[in-house]
Amino acid sequence: MALPTGNESTPAPDDVELMTLIAQGDEEAFRLLVERHQRLVYGTVVKMLGDPVEAEDIAQQVFLRVYKAAKTYTPTAQFKTWLFTIVRNLVVNEYRRRTRAWLQPLPEQIEEAEDGMAAGLELADPQAKTPAEEALNREMMKSIDSAILALPEQQRLAVVLRRYDEFSYEEIAAVLKTSVSATKSLLFRARETLRSALQSYLDKT
């Protein structure tokens, strides 16, 4: 029997209910869980690593771990927090494998990511009125991506989770395994660094 998707009179199962079904071997529940979270997971990883191909592989590993952990999963925290702790661990492992990767700018392929996924990660809607303004906006977006990639690992993840994924300070602290005050300090330092790196663009606004 197909699971409700939320478009019917019966509400869709929440994440904890889906994990219970997955633990029982329900493949449809796993498909629904992946569809619900894959864009957010992929978007976070691609912003962290700057490589769409590598991000796709890491995202697949995330959901493979979710599937394998279903039978032992205990909802002691929000599912999203638990999920992004897995994301963080896999990204950290990738950092350790790829030296200097976080200093490299985002490759051009991100602009061509399928389904408009990369476009949804932009800092703001371009709203350009002329070709010159559009070109300036593209240049600014690349500079923003490069500046984020140059941040230290913890600061970068805090920025991505806060700005792009709209995590609360408490949720970010749980993912980073730190305090809320430390999270706010990380974000403050990151924003100061980004402001300095992007000052030339800020001066034009």
C-alpha positions as CSV (number, residue, x, y, z in Angstrom):
1,M,0.0,0.0,0.0
2,A,1.4,3.4,-1.0
3,L,2.2,5.9,1.7
4,P,0.3,9.2,1.8
5,T,2.4,12.0,0.4
6,G,0.6,14.9,2.1
7,N,-1.4,15.8,-1.0
8,E,-4.3,13.7,0.1
9,S,-6.7,13.9,3.0
10,T,-4.4,11.7,5.2
11,P,-1.2,13.6,6.3
12,A,2.2,12.3,5.2
13,P,4.1,10.4,7.9
14,D,6.6,12.5,9.8
15,D,10.3,11.6,9.7
16,V,10.2,9.5,12.9
17,E,7.3,7.5,11.5
18,L,9.2,7.0,8.3
19,M,12.3,5.7,10.1
20,T,10.1,3.2,11.9
21,L,8.8,2.0,8.6
22,I,12.3,1.9,7.1
23,A,13.4,-0.3,10.0
24,Q,10.7,-2.7,9.0
25,G,12.0,-2.9,5.5
26,D,9.6,-0.4,3.9
27,E,11.4,0.8,0.7
28,E,8.6,3.2,-0.1
29,A,9.1,5.0,3.2
30,F,12.9,5.3,2.5
31,R,12.1,6.7,-1.0
32,L,9.8,9.3,0.6
33,L,12.4,10.2,3.2
34,V,15.1,10.7,0.6
35,E,12.8,12.8,-1.6
36,R,11.9,15.0,1.4
37,H,15.5,15.8,2.4
38,Q,17.8,15.2,-0.6
39,R,17.8,18.7,-1.9
40,L,18.7,20.2,1.5
41,V,21.4,17.6,2.1
42,Y,22.9,18.0,-1.4
43,G,22.8,21.8,-1.2
44,T,24.6,21.8,2.1
45,V,27.3,19.4,1.0
46,V,27.9,21.2,-2.3
47,K,28.3,24.5,-0.4
48,M,30.8,22.9,2.0
49,L,32.9,21.0,-0.6
50,G,32.5,23.2,-3.7
51,D,32.2,20.1,-6.0
52,P,28.8,19.1,-7.3
53,V,30.0,15.6,-8.3
54,E,31.6,14.9,-4.9
55,A,28.5,16.4,-3.2
56,E,26.3,13.9,-4.9
57,D,28.4,11.0,-3.8
58,I,28.5,12.3,-0.2
59,A,24.7,12.8,-0.2
60,Q,24.2,9.2,-1.3
61,Q,26.5,8.1,1.5
62,V,24.4,10.1,4.0
63,F,21.2,8.4,3.0
64,L,22.9,5.0,3.0
65,R,23.9,5.6,6.6
66,V,20.4,6.6,7.4
67,Y,19.0,3.4,5.9
68,K,21.5,1.3,7.8
69,A,20.9,3.1,11.1
70,A,17.1,2.8,10.9
71,K,16.8,-0.3,13.1
72,T,18.8,1.4,15.9
73,Y,17.5,4.9,15.4
74,T,16.1,6.5,18.6
75,P,14.4,10.0,18.3
76,T,16.3,11.6,21.1
77,A,16.8,14.8,19.1
78,Q,15.1,16.3,16.0
79,F,15.5,14.1,13.0
80,K,16.9,17.0,11.0
81,T,19.6,17.5,13.7
82,W,20.5,13.8,13.7
83,L,20.6,13.8,9.9
84,F,22.9,16.7,9.6
85,T,25.2,15.3,12.2
86,I,25.7,12.5,9.7
87,V,26.3,15.1,7.0
88,R,28.8,16.9,9.1
89,N,30.8,13.7,9.9
90,L,31.0,12.7,6.2
91,V,32.0,16.2,5.2
92,V,34.7,16.2,7.9
93,N,36.0,12.9,6.6
94,E,36.1,14.3,3.1
95,Y,38.1,17.3,4.3
96,R,40.7,15.1,5.8
97,R,41.0,13.1,2.6
98,R,41.2,16.1,0.3
99,T,43.9,18.5,1.5
100,R,43.5,22.2,0.6
101,A,40.1,21.4,-1.0
102,W,38.3,24.1,1.1
103,L,40.5,26.8,-0.4
104,Q,39.4,26.2,-4.0
105,P,36.6,28.2,-5.6
106,L,33.4,26.5,-6.7
107,P,33.8,24.9,-10.1
108,E,31.8,26.2,-13.1
109,Q,29.8,23.0,-13.1
110,I,27.7,24.2,-10.2
111,E,26.1,26.7,-12.5
112,E,24.9,23.8,-14.6
113,A,23.6,21.5,-11.9
114,E,20.4,19.8,-12.9
115,D,16.9,20.8,-11.8
116,G,18.1,24.3,-10.8
117,M,19.5,22.8,-7.6
118,A,22.6,25.1,-7.6
119,A,20.5,28.1,-8.5
120,G,18.4,27.6,-5.3
121,L,21.6,28.0,-3.3
122,E,22.3,31.5,-4.3
123,L,22.6,34.1,-1.6
124,A,19.9,36.3,-3.1
125,D,17.7,36.7,-6.1
126,P,19.7,38.5,-8.8
127,Q,16.9,40.8,-9.8
128,A,19.2,42.2,-12.5
129,K,17.7,44.6,-15.0
130,T,20.5,44.8,-17.6
131,P,23.1,42.4,-18.9
132,A,25.8,44.4,-17.1
133,E,24.0,44.0,-13.8
134,E,23.5,40.3,-14.4
135,A,27.2,39.9,-15.1
136,L,28.1,41.8,-11.9
137,N,25.7,39.6,-10.0
138,R,27.2,36.4,-11.3
139,E,30.7,37.7,-10.4
140,M,29.4,38.5,-6.9
141,M,27.9,35.1,-6.4
142,K,31.2,33.4,-7.4
143,S,33.0,35.7,-4.9
144,I,30.5,34.8,-2.2
145,D,30.9,31.1,-2.8
146,S,34.7,31.5,-2.8
147,A,34.7,33.5,0.4
148,I,32.5,30.9,2.1
149,L,34.8,28.1,0.9
150,A,37.8,29.9,2.4
151,L,36.2,30.0,5.9
152,P,37.5,27.5,8.5
153,E,35.4,24.3,8.5
154,Q,33.3,25.0,11.6
155,Q,32.5,28.5,10.5
156,R,31.6,27.5,7.0
157,L,29.2,24.8,8.2
158,A,27.6,27.2,10.6
159,V,27.1,29.8,7.9
160,V,25.7,27.3,5.4
161,L,23.3,25.8,8.0
162,R,22.2,29.3,9.2
163,R,22.0,31.2,5.9
164,Y,20.9,28.6,3.4
165,D,19.2,25.9,5.5
166,E,17.7,28.3,8.1
167,F,18.7,26.2,11.1
168,S,18.2,27.8,14.5
169,Y,21.3,28.5,16.7
170,E,20.2,25.6,18.9
171,E,20.1,23.2,15.9
172,I,23.5,24.3,14.6
173,A,25.0,23.9,18.0
174,A,23.6,20.3,18.2
175,V,25.1,19.5,14.8
176,L,28.5,21.1,15.6
177,K,28.4,19.6,19.1
178,T,29.1,22.9,20.8
179,S,27.2,25.5,22.8
180,V,24.8,28.1,21.5
181,S,27.1,30.9,22.6
182,A,30.0,29.3,20.8
183,T,27.8,28.9,17.7
184,K,26.9,32.6,17.8
185,S,30.6,33.4,18.1
186,L,31.5,31.2,15.1
187,L,28.9,33.0,13.0
188,F,30.0,36.4,14.2
189,R,33.6,35.7,13.2
190,A,32.5,34.2,9.9
191,R,30.3,37.2,9.0
192,E,33.2,39.6,9.8
193,T,35.5,37.6,7.5
194,L,32.9,37.5,4.7
195,R,32.2,41.2,5.1
196,S,35.9,42.0,4.7
197,A,36.3,39.6,1.7
198,L,33.2,41.1,0.0
199,Q,33.8,44.8,0.9
200,S,34.3,45.8,-2.7
201,Y,30.8,44.6,-3.5
202,L,29.2,46.1,-0.4
203,D,30.7,49.4,-1.3
204,K,28.8,49.3,-4.6
205,T,25.4,48.8,-3.0
